[in-house]
Amino acid sequence: MQSKSMNYKIENPALLIVEEPQMLLFDKEPLILEPQTEVTFEQRGYKVNDKVGTIIDSKIQTLGFFSGAGGLDIGAQLAGSKVISSLDFDKDSVATMKSNPYFDHTKHILKNIETVNYHDFSGVLKTNNPEKLIIVGGPPCQPFSKAGYWVTHENRLGSNDPRNMIGQYLRIINEVKPDGFVLENVESLLHPKNIHVAEALEETIDKMGYYFIRYKANAIDFGVPQKRKRVFFIASRKKIVGIPEVTHGDPSMCLLNSHIRPHERVIDWIGKFDNSIYFEKEELTLGKTYSDELRAVPPGKNYIALTAKEGYPNPKFEANKRFWTFLLKLHPYYPSWTIAAQPGPWVGPFHWTNRRLRVPEIAAIQTFPEDYNFVGNRRSIQKQIGNAVPSLLGKAIVKHLIKNI
């Protein structure tokens, strides 16, 4: 992991139009508001495409499913497992993984998981001959009624419901019979209205002969400069001991444990990209529908800063009447909020300099390697990055699985 200090000038002429009541929101926040003020930040990031060949001999190997741009697959290799196969049905995502030398040894498959079975992987398994095999993936999940798909164990493995990729993922696992696997999903899978899905999933994992833990993770606790909550089902043929080891925490955790570092500041990961050489035409907001309102929102706040609730003179909006992410702006000294795969026109997070985030910035916030290549148009790349598991979070989860297989 690279880390070096850099000087950076926060070009903040837009802050000059922020009203006084909104400036008071910063009384207890460490943001220098004077324009042209020079600050120092740590340049965080890492590279992988220069490390080709370093994991070729790994005897712990991975089959990746729903790989997308490769966030979880990168995490698996960072954890020490050689990814011998990846699969996705999106051609740009598959092209992205193929374009990175870090995965030159990987067989990349452009197919829907419904159309593959064990025989599609028998060749790559025979060629690589893993001592231990794991499967990783984040199948999309839609809420299901108890009367439908999640009724019997048999029907859970391979339902034809096009929304049900969890069933297809379990089917592949049941056919391949790896030593362990990771199943990632959104936290809302555990919402009371969806909990029957999680319970049925756990029942199926148990019947397949695996021990498992259900682990709720927030990416910021694993060195990711982004608040992003996910749930992981970590399963092994052996009983799983403990939970993934967090590396970052709030100040109180840091005081209690000297091995815990403070949560990452987003400026340390993306500050280097606030340079005109990284300009993208898609980032521009000036002169558009809510450009003036965006400029009036202080860093770290959203549209609520422009309401009567926050003392804004001549309020622009009414609090709690918009999506919380409306006009949401990054604060450079705190983690980012969740990066979306398909954000609306005025859905944040926006950069603190009142523009949309650039591709290398959203990739860095997801802890993709800084030398990682993406294939596709701007919309496709945003979707690939936004749908990914942050690579450093994936590393921690897979590392814990490897300890328990």
MARKOLNU-266567 format. One line per 8 residues: number of its first residue (from 1); their letters; for each residue x, y, z of C-alpha. Coordinates in Angstrom, 3 decimals. Example, Ala and Ser with C-alpha at 12.3 -4.5 7.8 and 13.67 -1.06 7.14 Angstrom:
2
1 = as = 12.300/-4.500/7.800 | 13.670/-1.060/7.140
This chain:
405
1 = mqsksmny = 0.000/0.000/0.000 | 1.526/3.287/-1.099 | 1.402/6.274/1.235 | 3.234/9.566/0.903 | 2.477/13.134/1.906 | 1.383/15.671/-0.689 | 0.532/19.336/-0.524 | -2.805/20.332/-1.969
9 = kienpall = -4.645/23.605/-2.353 | -8.379/23.449/-1.729 | -9.667/25.780/-4.409 | -12.830/26.954/-2.684 | -14.223/30.096/-4.292 | -17.640/28.418/-4.123 | -17.479/28.475/-0.326 | -17.699/32.248/-0.515
17 = iveepqml = -21.401/31.979/-1.346 | -22.166/29.653/1.574 | -24.430/31.520/3.999 | -23.279/32.217/7.567 | -25.686/29.763/9.257 | -24.238/27.019/7.075 | -20.676/28.065/7.861 | -21.477/27.535/11.538
25 = lfdkepli = -22.053/23.856/10.759 | -18.256/23.614/10.592 | -17.558/24.897/14.105 | -16.399/21.454/15.237 | -15.114/20.116/11.920 | -11.480/20.255/10.774 | -11.990/21.905/7.395 | -10.056/25.017/6.490
33 = lepqtevt = -12.512/27.242/4.676 | -10.199/29.954/3.414 | -9.798/29.771/-0.389 | -6.362/28.755/-1.695 | -5.364/27.266/1.661 | -2.672/24.630/1.357 | -3.262/21.397/3.250 | -1.313/18.172/3.508
41 = feqrgykv = -2.750/14.744/2.850 | -1.429/11.212/2.605 | -1.459/9.816/-0.918 | -3.045/6.404/-0.461 | -3.395/3.684/-3.070 | -1.745/0.601/-4.499 | -0.998/-1.105/-7.806 | -1.449/-4.688/-8.992
49 = ndkvgtii = -0.740/-4.874/-12.704 | 2.983/-4.704/-11.966 | 2.732/-7.817/-9.796 | 1.944/-10.355/-12.497 | 3.244/-13.791/-11.603 | 3.451/-13.272/-7.851 | 0.476/-15.548/-7.142 | 0.803/-18.078/-9.953
57 = dskiqtlg = 1.930/-20.827/-7.580 | -0.813/-20.332/-5.007 | -2.368/-23.674/-4.036 | -5.475/-21.961/-2.672 | -7.509/-21.077/-5.734 | -10.746/-19.267/-6.497 | -13.640/-19.485/-8.917 | -15.302/-16.076/-9.198
65 = ffsgaggl = -18.977/-15.617/-10.095 | -20.882/-12.368/-10.724 | -17.360/-10.964/-10.992 | -18.301/-7.647/-12.579 | -15.218/-5.447/-12.795 | -13.442/-7.746/-10.365 | -13.650/-6.039/-6.962 | -14.098/-9.259/-4.993
73 = digaqlag = -11.737/-11.167/-7.298 | -9.013/-8.592/-6.652 | -9.691/-9.018/-2.943 | -9.305/-12.785/-3.260 | -5.906/-12.434/-4.904 | -4.783/-9.802/-2.408 | -5.694/-12.355/0.274 | -3.407/-14.927/-1.369
81 = skvissld = -5.781/-16.999/-3.500 | -5.222/-17.385/-7.244 | -8.384/-16.604/-9.221 | -8.438/-19.266/-11.916 | -11.850/-18.406/-13.361 | -14.241/-15.444/-13.442 | -17.771/-15.244/-14.810 | -20.175/-12.444/-15.663
89 = fdkdsvat = -22.865/-11.825/-18.287 | -21.884/-8.174/-18.894 | -19.438/-7.910/-21.801 | -17.827/-4.667/-20.596 | -17.161/-6.177/-17.165 | -15.549/-9.264/-18.676 | -13.508/-7.046/-20.998 | -12.389/-5.006/-17.988
97 = mksnpyfd = -10.998/-8.060/-16.219 | -9.374/-9.357/-19.393 | -7.622/-6.022/-19.924 | -5.748/-6.214/-16.609 | -2.513/-8.270/-16.498 | -3.268/-9.052/-12.827 | -5.723/-11.631/-14.188 | -3.713/-12.917/-17.157
105 = htkhilkn = -3.764/-16.426/-15.655 | -7.563/-16.357/-15.216 | -10.107/-17.927/-17.551 | -12.733/-15.231/-18.141 | -16.213/-16.464/-19.054 | -18.901/-14.266/-20.634 | -22.055/-16.204/-19.750 | -25.129/-16.146/-17.580
113 = ietvnyhd = -24.637/-18.401/-14.553 | -27.866/-20.208/-15.486 | -26.156/-21.647/-18.570 | -23.085/-23.160/-16.853 | -22.475/-26.201/-14.674 | -19.602/-28.149/-13.127 | -18.370/-29.439/-16.506 | -17.625/-25.868/-17.637
121 = fsgvlktn = -14.967/-25.687/-14.913 | -13.597/-29.227/-14.922 | -10.869/-28.270/-17.415 | -9.572/-25.250/-15.512 | -9.708/-27.219/-12.258 | -7.741/-30.093/-13.780 | -5.133/-27.729/-15.237 | -4.587/-25.791/-12.007
129 = npekliiv = -5.142/-28.682/-9.572 | -5.853/-26.595/-6.455 | -5.084/-28.018/-3.017 | -7.925/-25.894/-1.646 | -10.733/-24.389/-3.709 | -13.017/-21.516/-2.809 | -15.849/-19.782/-4.654 | -16.655/-16.075/-4.287
137 = ggppcqpf = -19.558/-14.054/-5.600 | -22.303/-11.567/-4.906 | -25.469/-12.829/-6.570 | -28.184/-10.200/-6.959 | -31.250/-10.855/-4.844 | -34.843/-9.695/-5.126 | -37.350/-10.108/-2.273 | -39.246/-13.391/-2.527
145 = skagywvt = -42.516/-14.509/-1.000 | -42.545/-17.526/1.316 | -45.069/-19.175/-0.975 | -42.789/-18.952/-3.990 | -39.190/-19.913/-4.613 | -38.026/-20.360/-1.016 | -40.179/-23.383/-0.229 | -38.131/-26.564/-0.485
153 = henrlgsn = -34.422/-27.268/-0.441 | -34.607/-28.793/-3.913 | -36.240/-25.730/-5.444 | -33.696/-23.413/-3.868 | -30.956/-24.928/-5.983 | -31.448/-23.592/-9.481 | -34.804/-21.871/-9.602 | -35.730/-20.547/-13.039
161 = dprnmigq = -36.932/-17.270/-11.551 | -34.800/-14.717/-13.479 | -34.505/-12.578/-10.340 | -33.099/-15.444/-8.341 | -29.375/-15.596/-8.815 | -28.831/-16.791/-5.238 | -30.359/-20.141/-6.202 | -28.118/-20.429/-9.240
169 = ylriinev = -25.068/-19.597/-7.127 | -25.990/-22.279/-4.593 | -26.503/-24.752/-7.426 | -22.973/-24.190/-8.741 | -21.539/-24.502/-5.237 | -23.451/-27.740/-4.732 | -22.081/-29.114/-8.020 | -18.451/-27.992/-7.608
177 = kpdgfvle = -18.277/-28.691/-3.851 | -15.468/-26.265/-2.944 | -13.744/-26.222/0.430 | -15.453/-22.935/1.208 | -17.255/-19.976/-0.304 | -18.293/-16.369/0.182 | -21.750/-15.063/-0.693 | -22.051/-11.273/-0.584
185 = nvesllhp = -25.271/-9.280/-0.610 | -26.874/-5.991/0.338 | -27.652/-5.372/4.000 | -31.362/-5.081/3.215 | -31.391/-8.866/2.799 | -31.648/-8.893/6.611 | -34.586/-6.462/6.723 | -37.626/-7.996/8.483
193 = knihvaea = -39.538/-8.152/5.182 | -36.702/-10.141/3.573 | -35.376/-12.127/6.534 | -37.098/-15.287/5.317 | -34.743/-15.166/2.330 | -31.690/-15.075/4.596 | -33.083/-17.834/6.812 | -33.849/-20.077/3.845
201 = leetidkm = -30.386/-19.392/2.453 | -28.793/-20.423/5.738 | -30.901/-23.575/5.912 | -29.728/-24.499/2.415 | -26.059/-23.842/3.236 | -26.413/-26.114/6.270 | -28.022/-28.899/4.237 | -25.205/-28.639/1.695
209 = gyyfiryk = -22.788/-29.645/4.460 | -21.110/-26.326/5.284 | -20.465/-24.493/8.511 | -20.990/-20.751/8.095 | -21.213/-17.360/9.727 | -23.394/-14.432/8.727 | -21.277/-11.306/8.952 | -22.482/-7.715/8.653
217 = anaidfgv = -19.652/-5.491/7.483 | -19.111/-1.794/6.982 | -16.334/-1.128/4.482 | -14.903/1.761/6.531 | -13.790/-0.749/9.187 | -11.431/-2.410/6.688 | -9.487/0.555/5.333 | -12.005/1.593/2.664
225 = pqkrkrvf = -12.627/5.378/2.542 | -16.361/4.789/2.146 | -19.338/3.944/4.335 | -20.758/0.874/2.641 | -22.706/-1.785/4.523 | -22.921/-5.341/3.206 | -23.707/-8.804/4.537 | -21.460/-11.799/3.896
233 = fiasrkki = -22.147/-15.477/4.333 | -18.753/-17.102/4.906 | -18.933/-20.887/4.615 | -16.438/-23.727/5.047 | -16.332/-27.497/5.383 | -14.614/-26.802/8.715 | -16.066/-24.963/11.667 | -15.397/-21.233/11.349
241 = vgipevth = -13.555/-19.617/14.230 | -13.935/-15.890/14.906 | -14.901/-13.120/12.530 | -12.949/-11.014/9.998 | -10.396/-8.778/11.694 | -11.234/-5.095/11.432 | -8.314/-2.765/10.771 | -9.905/0.667/11.206
249 = gdpsmcll = -12.292/2.265/13.662 | -13.480/5.395/15.417 | -11.221/7.212/17.922 | -12.484/5.226/20.905 | -11.589/1.936/19.207 | -8.132/3.274/18.330 | -7.514/4.100/21.995 | -8.521/0.607/23.088
257 = nshirphe = -6.523/-1.220/20.411 | -3.188/0.072/19.106 | -3.567/-2.068/15.973 | -6.711/-0.193/14.904 | -6.165/2.799/12.639 | -8.561/5.750/12.293 | -11.126/5.506/9.511 | -9.689/6.626/6.183
265 = rvidwigk = -10.172/10.190/4.952 | -11.425/10.377/1.397 | -8.960/13.149/0.495 | -6.072/10.747/1.088 | -7.420/8.467/-1.645 | -8.695/10.983/-4.190 | -6.852/14.241/-3.496 | -4.266/13.495/-6.174
273 = fdnsiyfe = -7.007/13.318/-8.807 | -8.212/16.893/-8.218 | -6.032/18.049/-11.074 | -7.046/19.330/-14.502 | -5.235/16.444/-16.215 | -8.015/14.158/-14.948 | -10.853/16.366/-16.224 | -13.979/14.603/-17.556
281 = keeltlgk = -16.722/16.424/-19.400 | -19.304/14.422/-17.432 | -18.220/16.070/-14.174 | -19.578/19.520/-15.036 | -22.526/20.894/-13.073 | -22.205/24.655/-13.543 | -25.206/26.270/-15.208 | -27.432/23.217/-14.769
289 = tysdelra = -30.678/22.806/-12.818 | -29.365/22.751/-9.253 | -25.826/24.031/-9.785 | -26.315/27.126/-7.596 | -27.872/25.054/-4.823 | -25.017/22.541/-4.990 | -22.483/25.352/-4.605 | -24.341/26.597/-1.527
297 = vppgknyi = -24.166/23.212/0.238 | -21.156/23.033/2.569 | -18.803/20.039/2.199 | -20.071/17.040/4.150 | -23.711/18.136/3.938 | -26.725/17.584/1.686 | -29.771/19.575/0.610 | -30.989/19.774/4.233
305 = altakegy = -28.310/22.447/4.785 | -30.479/24.689/2.586 | -33.654/24.272/4.649 | -35.257/26.133/7.528 | -34.252/23.214/9.753 | -30.620/24.329/9.401 | -31.410/28.046/9.607 | -30.907/28.752/5.928
313 = pnpkfean = -32.277/32.190/4.941 | -34.946/31.933/2.232 | -34.954/28.118/2.367 | -34.557/26.350/-0.964 | -36.021/23.018/0.141 | -38.056/21.375/2.885 | -36.214/18.899/5.084 | -36.977/15.192/4.650
321 = krfwtfll = -38.819/15.746/1.384 | -35.977/14.529/-0.861 | -33.712/11.525/-1.051 | -30.982/11.905/1.557 | -28.336/11.711/-1.188 | -29.775/14.741/-3.018 | -26.975/17.320/-3.389 | -24.836/15.275/-1.003
329 = klhpyyps = -21.268/16.550/-0.973 | -18.072/14.899/0.233 | -16.143/16.253/3.178 | -12.450/15.755/2.374 | -11.500/14.756/5.925 | -14.105/12.008/6.364 | -15.002/8.776/4.534 | -17.243/8.978/1.491
337 = wtiaaqpg = -20.816/7.822/1.455 | -21.788/4.814/-0.665 | -20.885/5.043/-4.327 | -23.952/4.236/-6.434 | -23.979/2.167/-9.614 | -26.619/4.289/-11.345 | -26.930/7.646/-9.550 | -29.601/10.116/-10.583
345 = pwvgpfhw = -28.619/13.518/-12.036 | -28.336/15.262/-8.648 | -27.595/12.267/-6.444 | -24.286/12.418/-4.596 | -21.767/12.137/-3.371 | -20.384/15.118/-5.267 | -16.830/16.386/-4.933 | -16.305/19.187/-2.404
353 = tnrrlrvp = -15.392/21.450/-5.346 | -18.959/21.180/-6.692 | -18.516/18.699/-9.513 | -19.346/15.068/-10.104 | -16.701/12.552/-9.168 | -14.262/11.366/-11.819 | -13.719/7.710/-12.745 | -10.359/7.398/-10.953
361 = eiaaiqtf = -11.970/8.947/-7.870 | -14.910/6.548/-7.651 | -12.529/3.666/-8.366 | -10.223/4.793/-5.546 | -13.142/5.189/-3.141 | -13.978/1.540/-3.919 | -10.270/0.740/-3.328 | -9.678/-0.540/-6.835
369 = pedynfvg = -5.943/-0.457/-7.636 | -4.867/2.870/-9.115 | -3.403/1.139/-12.182 | -6.580/-0.877/-12.842 | -8.088/-0.495/-16.298 | -11.827/-0.231/-17.029 | -13.517/-0.907/-20.381 | -16.745/0.726/-21.588
377 = nrrsiqkq = -18.397/4.126/-21.793 | -18.726/6.417/-18.750 | -22.126/5.031/-17.773 | -20.950/1.430/-18.015 | -17.817/2.097/-15.975 | -19.801/3.877/-13.242 | -22.074/0.841/-13.050 | -19.169/-1.601/-12.931
385 = ignavpsl = -17.458/0.296/-10.121 | -20.640/1.045/-8.174 | -21.741/-2.596/-8.212 | -18.394/-3.897/-6.991 | -17.325/-5.120/-3.577 | -14.570/-2.743/-2.396 | -11.379/-4.683/-2.989 | -9.898/-4.156/0.487
393 = lgkaivkh = -13.149/-5.313/2.077 | -13.089/-8.376/-0.179 | -9.502/-9.058/0.871 | -10.446/-9.111/4.560 | -13.425/-11.408/4.015 | -11.542/-13.901/1.828 | -8.545/-13.817/4.166 | -10.827/-14.943/6.997
401 = likni = -12.278/-17.720/4.850 | -8.789/-18.953/3.926 | -7.942/-19.183/7.645 | -10.903/-21.498/8.096 | -10.704/-23.991/5.221
